[in-house]
Amino acid sequence: MAFLFLKKIYLVSKSTIAIVVYVLGLIFGALVLGLWSAETGPKAFIGIIWTTLLLIALFYADKHDQE
């Protein structure tokens, strides 16, 4: 009876997981890598690639949800 909370299953969509990972990656990039500093250069491409990966993940998550 004390472990009833373990039986609950939380269903999270794949698109929500992709967005959470994206936001955590942006925070990591901003704080650790300094992506939002005044100096622009090759670091800016990291943000563009990260956003591209999010769009690909959202596309495949939506495609998987439709099936």
PyMOL CGO cylinders between C-alpha atoms (Angstrom):
from pymol import cmd
from pymol.cgo import CYLINDER

trace = [
    CYLINDER, 0.00, 0.00, 0.00, 2.94, 2.32, 0.57, 0.3, 1, 1, 1, 1, 1, 1,
    CYLINDER, 2.94, 2.32, 0.57, 4.21, 1.86, -2.97, 0.3, 1, 1, 1, 1, 1, 1,
    CYLINDER, 4.21, 1.86, -2.97, 1.06, 2.73, -4.90, 0.3, 1, 1, 1, 1, 1, 1,
    CYLINDER, 1.06, 2.73, -4.90, 2.74, 5.75, -6.47, 0.3, 1, 1, 1, 1, 1, 1,
    CYLINDER, 2.74, 5.75, -6.47, 5.14, 3.44, -8.31, 0.3, 1, 1, 1, 1, 1, 1,
    CYLINDER, 5.14, 3.44, -8.31, 2.29, 1.99, -10.37, 0.3, 1, 1, 1, 1, 1, 1,
    CYLINDER, 2.29, 1.99, -10.37, 1.48, 5.28, -12.09, 0.3, 1, 1, 1, 1, 1, 1,
    CYLINDER, 1.48, 5.28, -12.09, 2.78, 5.53, -15.62, 0.3, 1, 1, 1, 1, 1, 1,
    CYLINDER, 2.78, 5.53, -15.62, 3.26, 8.98, -17.06, 0.3, 1, 1, 1, 1, 1, 1,
    CYLINDER, 3.26, 8.98, -17.06, 3.00, 9.12, -20.83, 0.3, 1, 1, 1, 1, 1, 1,
    CYLINDER, 3.00, 9.12, -20.83, 5.05, 11.87, -22.40, 0.3, 1, 1, 1, 1, 1, 1,
    CYLINDER, 5.05, 11.87, -22.40, 5.02, 12.45, -26.13, 0.3, 1, 1, 1, 1, 1, 1,
    CYLINDER, 5.02, 12.45, -26.13, 8.24, 12.22, -28.07, 0.3, 1, 1, 1, 1, 1, 1,
    CYLINDER, 8.24, 12.22, -28.07, 7.92, 15.81, -29.23, 0.3, 1, 1, 1, 1, 1, 1,
    CYLINDER, 7.92, 15.81, -29.23, 7.80, 17.02, -25.61, 0.3, 1, 1, 1, 1, 1, 1,
    CYLINDER, 7.80, 17.02, -25.61, 10.96, 15.07, -24.84, 0.3, 1, 1, 1, 1, 1, 1,
    CYLINDER, 10.96, 15.07, -24.84, 12.68, 16.57, -27.90, 0.3, 1, 1, 1, 1, 1, 1,
    CYLINDER, 12.68, 16.57, -27.90, 11.73, 20.11, -26.85, 0.3, 1, 1, 1, 1, 1, 1,
    CYLINDER, 11.73, 20.11, -26.85, 12.95, 19.57, -23.27, 0.3, 1, 1, 1, 1, 1, 1,
    CYLINDER, 12.95, 19.57, -23.27, 16.28, 18.22, -24.55, 0.3, 1, 1, 1, 1, 1, 1,
    CYLINDER, 16.28, 18.22, -24.55, 16.53, 21.20, -26.92, 0.3, 1, 1, 1, 1, 1, 1,
    CYLINDER, 16.53, 21.20, -26.92, 15.95, 23.73, -24.14, 0.3, 1, 1, 1, 1, 1, 1,
    CYLINDER, 15.95, 23.73, -24.14, 18.46, 21.99, -21.86, 0.3, 1, 1, 1, 1, 1, 1,
    CYLINDER, 18.46, 21.99, -21.86, 20.97, 22.04, -24.71, 0.3, 1, 1, 1, 1, 1, 1,
    CYLINDER, 20.97, 22.04, -24.71, 20.40, 25.75, -25.26, 0.3, 1, 1, 1, 1, 1, 1,
    CYLINDER, 20.40, 25.75, -25.26, 20.94, 26.46, -21.57, 0.3, 1, 1, 1, 1, 1, 1,
    CYLINDER, 20.94, 26.46, -21.57, 24.11, 24.34, -21.61, 0.3, 1, 1, 1, 1, 1, 1,
    CYLINDER, 24.11, 24.34, -21.61, 25.33, 26.13, -24.73, 0.3, 1, 1, 1, 1, 1, 1,
    CYLINDER, 25.33, 26.13, -24.73, 24.62, 29.55, -23.27, 0.3, 1, 1, 1, 1, 1, 1,
    CYLINDER, 24.62, 29.55, -23.27, 26.21, 28.96, -19.89, 0.3, 1, 1, 1, 1, 1, 1,
    CYLINDER, 26.21, 28.96, -19.89, 29.09, 26.61, -20.68, 0.3, 1, 1, 1, 1, 1, 1,
    CYLINDER, 29.09, 26.61, -20.68, 29.97, 27.25, -24.30, 0.3, 1, 1, 1, 1, 1, 1,
    CYLINDER, 29.97, 27.25, -24.30, 29.13, 30.95, -24.36, 0.3, 1, 1, 1, 1, 1, 1,
    CYLINDER, 29.13, 30.95, -24.36, 26.99, 30.78, -27.51, 0.3, 1, 1, 1, 1, 1, 1,
    CYLINDER, 26.99, 30.78, -27.51, 25.24, 34.05, -26.71, 0.3, 1, 1, 1, 1, 1, 1,
    CYLINDER, 25.24, 34.05, -26.71, 28.38, 36.07, -26.16, 0.3, 1, 1, 1, 1, 1, 1,
    CYLINDER, 28.38, 36.07, -26.16, 29.17, 39.18, -28.16, 0.3, 1, 1, 1, 1, 1, 1,
    CYLINDER, 29.17, 39.18, -28.16, 31.76, 37.32, -30.23, 0.3, 1, 1, 1, 1, 1, 1,
    CYLINDER, 31.76, 37.32, -30.23, 30.19, 35.61, -33.21, 0.3, 1, 1, 1, 1, 1, 1,
    CYLINDER, 30.19, 35.61, -33.21, 31.92, 33.01, -35.27, 0.3, 1, 1, 1, 1, 1, 1,
    CYLINDER, 31.92, 33.01, -35.27, 31.98, 29.24, -35.55, 0.3, 1, 1, 1, 1, 1, 1,
    CYLINDER, 31.98, 29.24, -35.55, 30.11, 28.93, -32.26, 0.3, 1, 1, 1, 1, 1, 1,
    CYLINDER, 30.11, 28.93, -32.26, 27.00, 30.31, -33.94, 0.3, 1, 1, 1, 1, 1, 1,
    CYLINDER, 27.00, 30.31, -33.94, 26.87, 27.26, -36.20, 0.3, 1, 1, 1, 1, 1, 1,
    CYLINDER, 26.87, 27.26, -36.20, 26.50, 25.06, -33.11, 0.3, 1, 1, 1, 1, 1, 1,
    CYLINDER, 26.50, 25.06, -33.11, 23.19, 26.78, -32.38, 0.3, 1, 1, 1, 1, 1, 1,
    CYLINDER, 23.19, 26.78, -32.38, 22.06, 26.42, -35.98, 0.3, 1, 1, 1, 1, 1, 1,
    CYLINDER, 22.06, 26.42, -35.98, 22.95, 22.71, -36.02, 0.3, 1, 1, 1, 1, 1, 1,
    CYLINDER, 22.95, 22.71, -36.02, 21.21, 22.21, -32.65, 0.3, 1, 1, 1, 1, 1, 1,
    CYLINDER, 21.21, 22.21, -32.65, 18.04, 23.85, -34.00, 0.3, 1, 1, 1, 1, 1, 1,
    CYLINDER, 18.04, 23.85, -34.00, 18.22, 21.73, -37.14, 0.3, 1, 1, 1, 1, 1, 1,
    CYLINDER, 18.22, 21.73, -37.14, 18.43, 18.59, -34.99, 0.3, 1, 1, 1, 1, 1, 1,
    CYLINDER, 18.43, 18.59, -34.99, 15.34, 19.76, -33.09, 0.3, 1, 1, 1, 1, 1, 1,
    CYLINDER, 15.34, 19.76, -33.09, 13.37, 20.22, -36.30, 0.3, 1, 1, 1, 1, 1, 1,
    CYLINDER, 13.37, 20.22, -36.30, 14.40, 16.76, -37.52, 0.3, 1, 1, 1, 1, 1, 1,
    CYLINDER, 14.40, 16.76, -37.52, 13.44, 15.21, -34.17, 0.3, 1, 1, 1, 1, 1, 1,
    CYLINDER, 13.44, 15.21, -34.17, 10.06, 16.96, -34.21, 0.3, 1, 1, 1, 1, 1, 1,
    CYLINDER, 10.06, 16.96, -34.21, 9.42, 15.79, -37.76, 0.3, 1, 1, 1, 1, 1, 1,
    CYLINDER, 9.42, 15.79, -37.76, 10.11, 12.15, -36.91, 0.3, 1, 1, 1, 1, 1, 1,
    CYLINDER, 10.11, 12.15, -36.91, 8.19, 12.37, -33.61, 0.3, 1, 1, 1, 1, 1, 1,
    CYLINDER, 8.19, 12.37, -33.61, 5.15, 13.75, -35.43, 0.3, 1, 1, 1, 1, 1, 1,
    CYLINDER, 5.15, 13.75, -35.43, 5.49, 11.12, -38.15, 0.3, 1, 1, 1, 1, 1, 1,
    CYLINDER, 5.49, 11.12, -38.15, 5.65, 8.39, -35.51, 0.3, 1, 1, 1, 1, 1, 1,
    CYLINDER, 5.65, 8.39, -35.51, 2.59, 9.77, -33.67, 0.3, 1, 1, 1, 1, 1, 1,
    CYLINDER, 2.59, 9.77, -33.67, 0.51, 9.75, -36.84, 0.3, 1, 1, 1, 1, 1, 1,
    CYLINDER, 0.51, 9.75, -36.84, 1.05, 6.04, -37.45, 0.3, 1, 1, 1, 1, 1, 1,
]
cmd.load_cgo(trace, "trace")
